[in-house]
Amino acid sequence: PFVIVCNHQASLDLLGMVEVIPERCVPIAKRELLYLGTVGWACWLSGIIFIDRHRRDAAIEVISHTASTMRRENVR
């Protein structure tokens, strides 16, 4: 298992990250991306896990639930 942290500078950087991220990887992104029009829809449809950085407890709960699901399904 590993963690890839991507600090992109523009929306076009997402296209490059899609090529680099390995298969069966679970992407996590900030919830604000949901509200970026077609980018938000594309992220949601691709199965990205969104966390609300303004609600710390909720974000921790989402990440914990995602981690337990990843362990159970043997996903990176």
C-alpha positions as CSV (number, residue, x, y, z in Angstrom):
1,P,0.0,0.0,0.0
2,F,1.1,3.6,-0.6
3,V,-0.2,7.1,-0.6
4,I,0.2,9.5,-3.5
5,V,-0.3,13.2,-2.7
6,C,-1.0,15.5,-5.7
7,N,-0.7,19.2,-5.3
8,H,-2.0,20.5,-8.6
9,Q,-1.9,24.2,-9.7
10,A,-4.7,24.2,-12.4
11,S,-7.6,22.1,-13.6
12,L,-5.6,20.8,-16.5
13,D,-3.2,19.1,-14.0
14,L,-6.0,16.6,-13.3
15,L,-5.6,15.2,-16.8
16,G,-1.9,14.4,-16.1
17,M,-2.7,12.9,-12.7
18,V,-5.2,10.5,-14.2
19,E,-2.4,9.1,-16.3
20,V,0.0,8.7,-13.4
21,I,-2.3,7.2,-10.7
22,P,-2.2,3.4,-10.7
23,E,-5.3,1.2,-11.3
24,R,-7.4,0.1,-8.4
25,C,-6.4,3.3,-6.5
26,V,-8.9,5.1,-4.3
27,P,-8.8,8.8,-4.9
28,I,-9.8,11.3,-2.2
29,A,-10.4,14.9,-2.9
30,K,-11.7,18.0,-1.1
31,R,-15.5,18.4,-1.3
32,E,-15.2,21.9,-2.9
33,L,-14.3,20.1,-6.2
34,L,-17.9,18.9,-6.4
35,Y,-19.0,22.5,-7.2
36,L,-16.6,23.1,-10.2
37,G,-19.2,22.4,-12.9
38,T,-18.3,19.6,-15.3
39,V,-15.1,18.9,-13.3
40,G,-17.2,18.2,-10.3
41,W,-19.5,15.9,-12.2
42,A,-16.6,14.0,-13.7
43,C,-15.0,13.6,-10.3
44,W,-18.2,12.3,-8.8
45,L,-18.9,9.9,-11.7
46,S,-15.4,8.5,-11.5
47,G,-15.9,7.5,-7.9
48,I,-13.7,10.0,-6.1
49,I,-14.2,10.0,-2.3
50,F,-14.9,13.6,-1.1
51,I,-14.1,14.9,2.3
52,D,-15.3,18.1,3.9
53,R,-12.2,19.8,5.2
54,H,-14.3,22.3,7.3
55,R,-15.9,19.5,9.3
56,R,-13.0,17.6,10.8
57,D,-15.0,14.9,12.5
58,A,-17.0,14.1,9.3
59,A,-13.7,14.0,7.3
60,I,-12.1,11.6,9.7
61,E,-15.2,9.4,9.6
62,V,-15.2,9.2,5.8
63,I,-11.5,8.4,5.7
64,S,-11.8,5.7,8.3
65,H,-14.8,4.1,6.6
66,T,-12.9,4.3,3.2
67,A,-9.8,2.7,4.8
68,S,-11.8,-0.2,6.3
69,T,-13.5,-0.8,3.0
70,M,-10.1,-0.8,1.2
71,R,-8.7,-3.4,3.6
72,R,-11.7,-5.6,3.2
73,E,-11.7,-5.4,-0.6
74,N,-7.8,-5.5,-0.9
75,V,-7.6,-2.2,-2.8
76,R,-4.7,0.2,-2.7
